[in-house]
Amino acid sequence: MLDRNEIISELIVPVQTGRRAVYLKCTTRSADDWPALGVAVSLDAEGTAVREASVVVSAATSKPTRLTATEALLRGADVDESVLAGPVRRRPYEVTVVADVRGSAAYKKQLVRVYMTRAIRAALAASAASSRAS
């Protein structure tokens, strides 16, 4: 906890060796507008075999929220299109999506489904590209 007269002057983020991370956002107005949705996915994977996963949704929720059930689904899985099209696409119900000027709750739930799948695919593709380069 910081005292009232203290400020954070440095933040050190350790290198995430072997992990691939992707952040996607959807803005409904201009690119510099507050997003209607943000999805962050970080995977420790070799090809499509996922050892560890972190998935966070923001902007469409009242606060950034980890999707622990989705993480559990991905952890230890060989993620292919059947996993992405089936169980992963049903995971938006894991969070409470809020309506605002950027979209209705129903619209944002659909955004979560689409963008979460895109983010996982992109992280897996980055993992596969990294494996081929090694």
C-alpha positions in Angstrom: 0.0 0.0 0.0 1.3 3.4 -0.9 1.3 6.3 1.5 -0.4 9.6 0.3 3.0 11.1 -0.5 4.4 8.2 -2.5 4.1 7.4 -6.2 5.0 4.3 -8.3 8.2 5.1 -10.2 8.9 1.8 -11.8 7.1 -1.4 -12.8 9.1 -4.5 -13.8 7.4 -7.1 -15.9 9.4 -10.3 -16.2 10.0 -11.9 -19.6 7.3 -14.4 -20.4 9.5 -17.0 -22.1 7.5 -19.4 -24.1 4.2 -17.6 -23.7 2.4 -15.8 -26.5 -0.1 -13.0 -25.7 -2.7 -11.2 -27.8 -4.9 -8.3 -27.0 -7.8 -7.4 -29.2 -10.3 -4.6 -28.8 -13.4 -3.6 -30.6 -14.3 0.1 -30.8 -17.7 1.1 -32.1 -16.7 4.7 -33.0 -13.1 5.8 -33.7 -9.9 3.8 -33.0 -9.0 6.1 -30.1 -12.4 5.7 -28.5 -13.0 3.7 -25.3 -13.5 0.1 -26.5 -16.8 -1.8 -26.4 -14.7 -4.9 -25.6 -11.2 -5.8 -24.8 -9.9 -9.4 -24.8 -6.5 -10.5 -23.6 -5.2 -14.1 -24.1 -1.9 -15.4 -22.9 -1.0 -19.0 -23.7 1.9 -21.3 -22.9 1.5 -23.6 -25.8 3.4 -25.7 -28.3 1.5 -25.6 -31.5 -2.1 -26.2 -30.5 -1.3 -28.0 -27.3 -2.0 -25.6 -24.4 -0.1 -26.0 -21.1 -1.4 -22.9 -19.4 -3.8 -20.2 -20.3 -4.9 -16.7 -19.1 -8.0 -15.1 -20.5 -9.3 -11.7 -19.5 -12.3 -9.7 -20.8 -12.6 -5.9 -20.2 -14.7 -2.9 -21.3 -17.8 -5.0 -21.8 -17.8 -5.8 -18.1 -17.8 -3.6 -15.0 -14.2 -4.5 -14.3 -11.5 -6.6 -16.1 -12.5 -10.2 -15.5 -10.6 -13.4 -15.8 -12.5 -16.2 -17.5 -11.3 -19.0 -15.2 -13.7 -21.7 -16.7 -12.3 -20.9 -20.2 -8.8 -21.1 -18.9 -9.6 -24.5 -17.4 -11.1 -25.6 -20.7 -8.0 -24.6 -22.6 -5.4 -25.9 -20.1 -4.2 -29.3 -21.2 -6.2 -29.2 -24.4 -5.2 -29.7 -28.0 -7.2 -26.7 -29.2 -8.7 -27.2 -32.7 -11.7 -25.7 -34.5 -14.1 -28.0 -32.7 -13.0 -26.7 -29.3 -13.1 -23.1 -30.6 -16.5 -23.5 -32.3 -18.1 -25.4 -29.4 -17.2 -24.9 -25.7 -15.1 -21.8 -26.1 -17.9 -19.9 -28.0 -20.3 -20.7 -25.1 -18.0 -19.1 -22.4 -19.2 -15.5 -22.7 -21.9 -16.5 -20.2 -19.1 -16.8 -17.6 -19.1 -13.0 -17.3 -21.8 -10.4 -16.7 -21.7 -8.1 -19.7 -22.9 -4.5 -19.2 -24.8 -2.4 -21.7 -23.7 1.2 -22.3 -23.5 3.7 -25.2 -21.1 1.4 -27.1 -23.7 -1.4 -27.3 -26.3 -3.6 -25.7 -25.4 -6.5 -23.4 -26.6 -9.0 -26.2 -24.4 -7.3 -28.7 -21.4 -7.3 -26.4 -21.9 -11.0 -25.6 -21.7 -11.7 -29.3 -18.5 -9.6 -29.4 -17.0 -11.6 -26.6 -17.7 -14.9 -28.5 -16.1 -13.6 -31.7 -13.2 -11.7 -30.3 -12.2 -14.4 -27.7 -12.1 -17.0 -30.5 -10.0 -14.6 -32.6 -7.6 -13.9 -29.8 -7.1 -17.6 -29.0 -6.5 -18.4 -32.7 -3.9 -15.5 -32.9 -2.1 -16.6 -29.7 -2.0 -20.2 -31.0 -0.7 -19.0 -34.4 2.0 -16.9 -32.6 2.9 -20.0 -30.6 3.1 -22.2 -33.7 5.3 -19.6 -35.5 7.6 -19.4 -32.6 7.9 -23.2 -32.4 8.8 -23.3 -36.2 11.4 -20.6 -35.7 13.2 -22.4 -32.9 
